[in-house]
């Protein structure tokens, strides 16, 4: 698969290289693997930048022009631009479709930014993990068995995962407390879940004038507290239905999804082995 190794298993004798990528969601893309000079700005270029030119794609695609690898593999843009940007990037996903998000391939933080350590796990060394210390609902820490998380509290954070997925015991504690407060303290009524096969089954009828809900902060290692945005806690479908925007996973590894990252600039200082959250950035 590496253009620098034409004799490899995915390259022909003429030096043409082929790639095939499959994701857990059923997405599969394949095509030619090559390299060229990547020009990011008039005065910034990356020679011999490796990339794939897709000829075949299977799965659910919208208007995407392609995929940008931001992990720690040798072919990601983070690693390939390490000499220029020191393996540091940040991104922000807006909660409102009319707002603009952004991706920054350089240091974009100051001394006030709080960081939590990036954890390296041997079987997933190309992925990013952080440690959850606590989850609270309206100021009350959830009570759950610490063994609910595999390998302490390692949590996978990624921009391709839509909804945060928690181990069953943790999700049960969160959904039970959130539902109790919504019905008893905030005056919401239960709504019938949609029969769409979704695992988001904690549903309420939205208020017509008041959108106040219990706040749900996550605390990560080094006491980095992330107060989730309204749309990082619930997903509003229409005037008669909104859902708790968390789900229960089949494994003991939690994932921190893009829905919960909304409005935060998430700073990946890969070279410094740390990750930061800057609130209300988009």
Long-range contacts (C-beta under 8 A, 24 or more apart in sequence): 1-33, 2-33, 2-50, 2-74, 3-33, 3-34, 3-35, 3-50, 4-35, 19-52, 21-52, 23-59, 23-160, 25-59, 25-60, 26-58, 26-59, 27-57, 27-58, 27-59, 27-60, 28-56, 28-57, 28-58, 28-59, 29-54, 29-56, 29-57, 29-58, 29-59, 29-67, 30-54, 30-55, 30-56, 31-55, 31-56, 38-80, 40-81, 40-84, 40-105, 44-84, 46-80, 46-81, 46-84, 49-80, 50-74, 50-75, 50-80, 51-75, 68-103, 70-159, 70-268, 71-126, 71-127, 71-128, 72-125, 72-126, 72-127, 72-128, 72-270, 73-126, 76-126, 77-105, 78-268, 78-270, 81-105, 82-271, 86-271, 87-269, 87-270, 87-271, 88-267, 88-268, 88-269, 88-270, 88-271, 88-272, 89-267, 89-268, 89-270, 90-265, 90-266, 90-267, 90-268, 90-278, 91-159, 91-265, 91-266, 92-263, 92-264, 92-265, 92-266, 92-281, 92-282, 93-159, 93-258, 93-261, 93-262, 93-263, 93-282, 94-262, 94-263, 94-282, 95-229, 95-230, 95-231, 95-232, 95-262, 95-263, 99-282, 100-282, 101-282, 102-282, 107-269, 108-265, 108-267, 109-265, 109-267, 109-269, 109-276, 109-278, 113-267, 113-276, 113-277, 113-278, 114-222, 114-223, 114-224, 114-276, 114-277, 115-222, 115-224, 115-267, 115-269, 115-272, 115-274, 115-275, 115-276, 116-220, 116-221, 116-222, 116-224, 116-274, 116-275, 116-276, 117-221, 117-222, 117-273, 117-274, 117-275, 118-268, 118-269, 118-270, 118-273, 118-274, 118-275, 119-154, 120-273, 121-151, 121-154, 124-156, 127-156, 127-158, 128-156, 128-157, 128-158, 128-268, 128-275, 129-154, 129-155, 129-156, 129-157, 130-154, 130-155, 130-157, 130-220, 130-221, 130-256, 130-275, 131-155, 131-220, 131-221, 132-218, 132-219, 132-220, 132-254, 133-219, 133-220, 133-221, 133-223, 134-218, 134-219, 135-170, 135-174, 135-216, 135-217, 135-218, 135-219, 136-216, 136-217, 136-219, 137-174, 137-177, 137-178, 137-181, 137-214, 137-215, 137-216, 138-181, 138-185, 138-214, 138-215, 139-215, 140-177, 142-170, 142-173, 142-174, 142-177, 143-173, 144-169, 144-170, 144-172, 144-173, 145-169, 148-252, 149-252, 149-253, 149-254, 150-251, 150-252, 150-253, 151-253, 153-254, 154-253, 154-254, 155-253, 155-254, 155-255, 155-256, 156-253, 156-254, 156-255, 156-256, 157-255, 157-256, 157-261, 157-266, 157-275, 158-255, 158-256, 158-257, 158-258, 159-258, 159-261, 160-258, 161-255, 161-256, 161-257, 161-258, 162-257, 162-258, 162-259, 163-200, 163-245, 163-246, 163-247, 163-257, 163-259, 163-260, 164-245, 164-246, 164-247, 164-254, 164-255, 164-256, 164-257, 164-259, 164-260, 165-246, 165-247, 165-248, 165-249, 165-254, 165-255, 165-257, 166-246, 166-247, 166-248, 166-249, 166-254, 167-248, 167-249, 167-251, 167-252, 167-253, 167-254, 168-248, 168-249, 170-254, 171-246, 171-247, 171-248, 171-249, 172-248, 174-216, 174-246, 175-202, 175-244, 175-246, 178-202, 178-214, 178-216, 178-244, 179-244, 181-214, 182-213, 182-214, 185-214, 186-212, 186-213, 186-214, 191-240, 191-241, 191-242, 193-243, 194-237, 194-241, 198-243, 199-247, 199-248, 200-235, 200-243, 200-244, 200-245, 200-246, 200-247, 201-243, 202-243, 202-244, 203-241, 203-242, 203-243, 203-244, 204-234, 204-241, 204-242, 204-243, 205-240, 205-241, 205-242, 206-236, 206-239, 206-240, 206-241, 206-242, 208-239, 218-256, 218-260, 224-276, 224-277, 226-260, 226-264, 226-277, 226-279, 227-279, 228-260, 229-262, 229-263, 229-264, 231-259, 231-262, 232-259, 232-260, 232-261, 232-262, 232-263, 235-259
